[in-house]
Amino acid sequence: MDTLDKLQALSSQMYLEPAEDAGCPQIPAASSITGMVHDAVLPGGKRVKLLKTLLTSACERNCYYCPFRAGRNYRRSTLRPAEMASTFMNLHRAGLVEGLFLSSGIVAGGVRTQDKLIDTAEILRRKYGYRGYLHLKIMPGAERDQVERTMQLADRVSVNLEAPNTARLLKLAPRKEFTEELLQPLRWVQEIRSNDLPARGWNGRWPSSVTQFVAGGAGESDVELLSTTEYLYSQLGLRRAYFSAFSPVPDTPLENQAPTPAQREHRLYQSSYLLRDYGFTLEDLPFGADGNLPVSVDPKVAWAQAHLTENPVELNRASRQELLRIPGFGPKSVNAILNARRHTPLKDLADLRRLGITPARATPFILLNGHRPAYQPSLF
């Protein structure tokens, strides 16, 4: 295989890494790189063409769900750090890619593999002077100084927890240690961000951090996933948790396990945003007796139906946090309401529409100048 063929093979399973994806699975920038380049949204909201790939698809770990697991009959490919860096730069100079998401299978341990990721990043930054977006994976078992060096080279770092706790991880990836190998590096990331000057990071700032869970792969409940997510947001400064609905891979121990419905993944994302951006706590979420969210209803709507139907919120007096709990209102809508009511009371739905707000979802749960706005209840 030539280098581009190897890169194609290395990138072929990166749909399993949803980080930064913007809803479009790939950009057909050129037939030879189709499937490697993804439409992505960066931490600041900018959309770019992102190359998502691995240094190697060889791996010594035996994760039960993974196409790269040790012992699976699968053709492996590897690029040396210098090859990866030069190939990416060729694509970048040709205008085919704008950023890089780089991960790897684990060979000869997490420490050695992390060194190869760092080597690739250093070649890009130092030899080629690349100053664009770089997302680097932190390998299980990486050491603290490696985590720090990775943070000095990257715009974003990630550690895939895969499962919400030790017991669930054993059912998904039995050779990984949840606390020591996976959670500890995320703790170091937050410790470094909190205690060291941002000027020591790339471009004068420390990178954001994210993680990923394999939703439904280990029989875990939604409350397990979201309780860990809440901890990561509140205690470790995580920017975002990604949820990848489990999908069985042939020739793996979980090949006969049913896939996780996409709607469950969607509800997990919605709930995650409520915890991160809307002031909700785990206790506010509408878990059933089995610890799972109802897939038939948006969790924010479910909360509002239980708490606001009989106690609607007066938009002219409500606090920011009260407004954020109303379905259909996001941070931008809430800011618009707070700014507008300083000048004149909001009297009807037309006032909301003039602010650029579509009020349909909010209408059952609000008061405008003391009155419930008229609305047509949904039949379904």
C-alpha positions in Angstrom: 0.0 0.0 0.0 1.2 3.5 -0.7 0.9 6.2 2.0 -2.5 7.5 0.8 -3.9 4.0 0.7 -2.7 3.5 4.2 -4.3 6.8 5.3 -7.6 5.7 3.7 -7.5 2.4 5.6 -6.6 4.1 8.9 -9.5 6.6 8.5 -12.1 4.1 7.4 -13.5 3.4 10.9 -13.3 7.0 12.3 -17.1 7.3 12.3 -16.7 5.7 15.7 -15.2 9.0 16.9 -18.0 11.5 16.7 -16.0 14.4 18.2 -16.6 17.7 16.3 -18.8 16.1 13.6 -21.3 18.7 12.3 -24.0 16.2 11.1 -22.4 15.6 7.7 -20.4 12.4 7.7 -17.8 13.4 5.2 -16.8 15.9 2.5 -16.1 14.4 -1.0 -13.2 16.8 -1.5 -11.5 14.4 -3.8 -12.3 10.8 -4.6 -9.0 9.6 -3.2 -9.8 11.0 0.3 -13.5 10.4 0.5 -14.4 9.1 4.0 -11.3 10.6 5.6 -12.5 14.3 5.6 -15.4 15.3 7.9 -17.4 18.4 8.1 -16.6 19.6 11.6 -17.4 22.4 14.1 -14.5 23.6 16.1 -14.8 24.7 19.8 -15.3 28.3 18.7 -18.1 27.4 16.2 -16.0 27.6 13.0 -16.7 24.9 10.4 -13.7 23.2 8.9 -12.7 20.2 6.8 -11.2 17.9 9.4 -9.0 14.8 8.7 -9.9 12.2 11.3 -7.4 9.3 11.3 -5.2 6.9 13.3 -1.4 6.5 13.4 -2.0 2.7 13.5 -4.9 0.4 13.4 -2.9 -2.3 15.1 -3.9 -2.6 18.8 -2.9 -4.8 21.7 -6.1 -4.2 23.6 -9.1 -6.5 23.2 -12.1 -4.1 23.6 -15.2 -6.2 22.9 -16.8 -3.6 20.6 -13.9 -2.3 18.6 -13.0 -3.1 15.0 -9.3 -2.7 15.8 -9.3 -5.2 18.8 -6.4 -7.6 19.1 -6.9 -10.9 17.4 -9.6 -9.7 15.0 -9.1 -10.7 11.4 -8.5 -7.2 10.0 -5.9 -5.8 7.7 -3.8 -3.3 9.8 -2.0 -0.2 8.6 0.5 2.1 10.2 2.1 5.4 9.4 5.2 6.7 11.2 4.9 10.2 12.8 7.0 11.8 10.0 4.8 10.1 7.3 1.6 11.2 9.0 2.8 14.8 9.4 4.0 15.1 5.8 0.9 13.5 4.3 -1.4 15.8 6.3 0.6 18.8 5.3 0.3 17.8 1.6 -3.4 17.6 1.9 -3.5 20.8 3.9 -1.5 22.7 1.3 -3.8 21.4 -1.5 -6.7 22.9 0.4 -8.3 19.5 1.0 -8.2 19.6 4.8 -8.0 22.4 7.3 -7.6 20.5 10.6 -6.5 17.2 12.1 -8.0 14.8 14.6 -5.4 12.2 15.5 -5.8 9.0 17.5 -4.2 5.6 17.4 -4.4 2.0 18.3 -2.2 1.0 21.3 1.1 -0.8 20.5 3.8 -1.5 23.1 1.7 0.3 25.7 -0.1 3.6 26.1 3.1 5.5 27.0 5.0 4.6 23.9 1.9 5.2 21.7 1.4 8.6 23.3 5.0 9.5 22.4 4.3 8.8 18.8 1.2 11.1 18.8 3.4 13.8 20.5 6.1 13.2 17.9 3.7 13.7 15.1 2.3 16.9 16.6 5.8 18.3 17.2 6.8 17.7 13.6 3.7 19.5 12.4 4.2 22.5 14.7 8.0 22.8 14.6 9.1 21.5 11.2 6.2 22.5 9.1 5.0 25.5 11.1 1.4 24.3 11.1 -0.7 26.6 13.3 -4.1 25.2 12.4 -6.5 23.1 14.4 -5.2 19.9 16.1 -7.1 17.5 18.2 -5.0 14.9 19.9 -6.1 11.8 21.7 -4.6 10.9 25.1 -3.9 7.2 25.3 -4.9 5.0 28.2 -2.1 4.9 30.7 -0.4 8.1 29.4 1.9 9.7 32.0 1.4 13.2 33.4 4.2 14.8 31.6 2.9 13.4 28.4 -0.5 14.8 29.1 1.1 18.2 29.7 3.2 18.1 26.5 0.1 17.0 24.5 -1.7 20.1 25.9 1.1 22.3 24.8 0.6 21.2 21.2 -3.1 20.7 20.7 -6.3 22.9 20.5 -8.3 20.0 22.0 -7.5 16.8 23.8 -9.7 13.8 24.5 -9.8 10.7 26.6 -12.4 8.1 25.7 -14.0 6.8 28.9 -16.2 4.5 26.8 -18.2 3.5 29.9 -19.5 5.4 32.9 -17.7 3.4 35.7 -15.4 0.5 36.4 -18.0 -2.2 36.5 -19.4 -1.2 33.1 -16.0 -0.8 31.5 -15.1 -4.4 32.4 -18.0 -5.5 30.2 -16.8 -3.4 27.3 -13.0 -3.2 27.5 -11.7 -5.6 30.1 -8.0 -4.7 29.8 -8.6 -1.0 30.5 -8.6 0.5 34.0 -11.3 3.1 34.4 -9.8 5.3 37.2 -6.1 4.8 36.7 -5.8 4.8 32.9 -8.8 6.9 31.7 -10.2 9.2 34.4 -6.8 10.1 35.8 -5.6 11.8 32.6 -8.7 13.9 32.5 -8.0 14.9 36.1 -4.5 15.9 35.1 -5.8 18.0 32.3 -8.0 20.0 34.6 -5.2 20.3 37.2 -2.8 21.7 34.6 -5.4 24.1 33.3 -6.2 25.3 36.9 -2.7 25.6 38.2 -0.4 26.5 35.3 -0.3 29.7 33.2 -2.3 29.5 30.0 0.7 31.1 28.2 2.3 27.6 28.4 -0.4 26.1 26.2 -0.7 26.2 22.5 -1.3 29.8 21.2 -1.3 31.0 24.7 -4.2 29.0 26.0 -4.9 25.5 27.3 -6.9 23.1 25.1 -10.5 22.1 25.8 -11.1 18.5 26.8 -13.8 16.1 25.7 -14.7 12.4 26.2 -16.8 9.8 24.5 -19.1 7.0 25.8 -20.2 3.9 23.9 -23.9 4.3 24.7 -25.6 0.9 25.3 -22.5 -1.2 24.8 -22.2 -2.4 28.4 -25.9 -2.6 29.6 -25.5 0.7 31.4 -28.4 3.0 32.2 -28.8 6.6 31.1 -28.6 7.7 34.8 -25.1 6.0 35.0 -23.9 7.8 31.8 -25.3 11.2 32.8 -24.1 11.0 36.5 -20.6 10.6 35.2 -21.2 13.3 32.6 -22.4 15.7 35.3 -19.2 15.0 37.4 -17.0 15.7 34.4 -18.7 19.0 33.6 -18.8 20.3 37.2 -15.5 18.9 38.5 -13.1 18.4 35.6 -14.1 21.3 33.3 -15.1 19.0 30.4 -16.2 20.9 27.3 -18.4 18.2 25.9 -19.3 14.5 26.3 -20.0 12.6 23.1 -22.3 9.6 23.0 -21.8 7.0 20.3 -24.7 4.6 19.9 -23.4 1.0 20.1 -23.3 -0.7 16.8 -22.2 -4.3 16.6 -19.0 -5.1 14.6 -18.6 -8.5 12.9 -15.9 -10.8 14.4 -16.1 -9.2 17.9 -17.5 -10.6 21.1 -20.5 -8.3 20.9 -21.3 -8.9 17.2 -24.7 -10.4 18.1 -25.7 -7.7 20.6 -28.5 -5.4 19.4 -27.6 -1.9 18.3 -28.5 1.0 20.4 -31.4 3.1 18.9 -30.3 6.4 17.6 -33.1 8.1 19.5 -31.5 7.0 22.8 -28.2 8.7 21.7 -30.2 11.8 20.8 -31.9 12.0 24.3 -28.5 11.6 26.0 -27.1 14.5 24.0 -30.1 16.7 24.9 -29.8 15.8 28.6 -26.1 16.4 28.5 -26.7 20.0 27.2 -29.2 20.6 30.0 -26.6 19.7 32.6 -23.9 21.8 30.9 -25.7 24.9 29.7 -29.1 25.2 31.3 -28.7 24.8 35.0 -30.3 21.4 35.3 -29.1 18.8 37.7 -29.3 15.0 37.5 -32.4 15.1 39.8 -34.3 17.2 37.3 -34.0 14.7 34.5 -37.1 12.4 33.8 -35.5 9.0 34.4 -37.8 6.0 34.5 -37.7 3.3 37.1 -35.1 1.5 35.0 -32.8 4.5 35.1 -33.4 5.4 31.5 -34.8 8.5 29.8 -38.1 8.2 27.9 -37.2 8.2 24.2 -40.7 9.5 23.3 -40.2 13.0 24.7 -37.6 15.7 24.9 -36.2 15.7 28.5 -36.7 19.5 28.8 -40.3 19.2 27.7 -40.9 16.4 30.1 -39.6 18.5 33.0 -41.7 21.5 31.9 -44.8 19.4 31.6 -44.3 18.2 35.2 -43.4 21.6 36.7 -44.6 24.4 34.5 -48.0 23.4 33.1 -49.8 24.5 36.3 -47.2 27.1 37.2 -46.3 29.0 34.0 -43.3 31.4 34.0 -43.9 35.2 33.7 -41.4 36.2 31.1 -41.3 39.8 32.3 -40.1 38.8 35.8 -38.3 35.5 35.5 -34.6 35.1 36.2 -32.2 33.9 33.6 -32.1 30.4 35.1 -36.0 30.2 35.1 -36.1 31.3 31.5 -33.5 28.7 30.4 -35.8 26.0 31.7 -38.6 26.8 29.3 -38.7 24.6 26.2 -37.7 26.4 23.0 -35.6 29.0 24.8 -31.8 28.7 24.5 -29.1 31.2 25.7 -29.6 33.5 22.7 -33.4 33.6 23.2 -33.0 34.3 26.9 -30.5 37.1 26.3 -32.9 38.7 23.8 -35.8 38.5 26.3 -33.7 40.0 29.1 -32.5 42.9 26.9 -36.0 43.6 25.5 -37.9 43.7 28.7 -35.6 46.3 30.2 -37.2 48.8 27.8 -40.8 47.6 27.5 -42.9 44.7 28.8 -43.4 41.7 26.6 -47.2 41.6 26.0 -47.9 38.9 23.3 -46.3 36.3 21.1 -45.7 38.8 18.4 -43.3 40.5 20.7 -41.3 37.3 20.9 -41.4 36.8 17.2 -40.0 40.3 16.7 -37.0 39.2 18.8 -36.4 36.3 16.4 -37.9 33.7 18.8 -40.3 31.0 17.6 -42.6 30.6 20.6 -44.5 27.4 19.7 -42.7 25.1 22.2 -42.7 27.7 25.0 -46.3 28.8 24.7 -47.9 26.2 27.1 -45.5 27.2 29.9 -45.4 31.0 29.9 -47.2 34.1 30.9 -46.9 37.4 29.0 -47.8 40.4 31.1 -49.9 38.2 33.5 -51.8 36.3 30.8 -51.4 32.9 29.2 -51.0 33.3 25.4 -53.5 31.4 23.3 -52.1 28.2 21.7 -53.4 25.0 20.1 -52.4 21.9 22.2 -50.7 19.2 20.2 -52.8 16.1 19.6 -49.8 13.8 19.5 
